[in-house]
C-alpha cells in the first residue's frame, strides 16, 4: 500500500507540474521502464533474491523551454 501511495504522489506531482507548464508552450511527455539487472552476479549468490529483476523507471516532461525528470528504481519479477 505504501508503494502505491508513493507512486500516486509522484504521478499527481507530475500532472500538477505539467498543468502549470502547459500555458508556456506545447507539452511533450515520455515514460520508460528499462531492465538494469547486472548480467553477471556482483556478489556471491544467496538464493534469496536471485529471481528478481532490477528496473529503472523515468518520466520526462518538456514544454520547449523547461524540462523536468523523475527517476525511480524498482525490484520486480
Secondary structure, DSSP 8 states (H G I E B T S, - for coil): -HHHHHHHHHHHHHHHHHHHHHTTS--EEEEEEEE---SS-SS---SSSTT-EEEEEEEEEE-SS-EEEEEEEEEE-
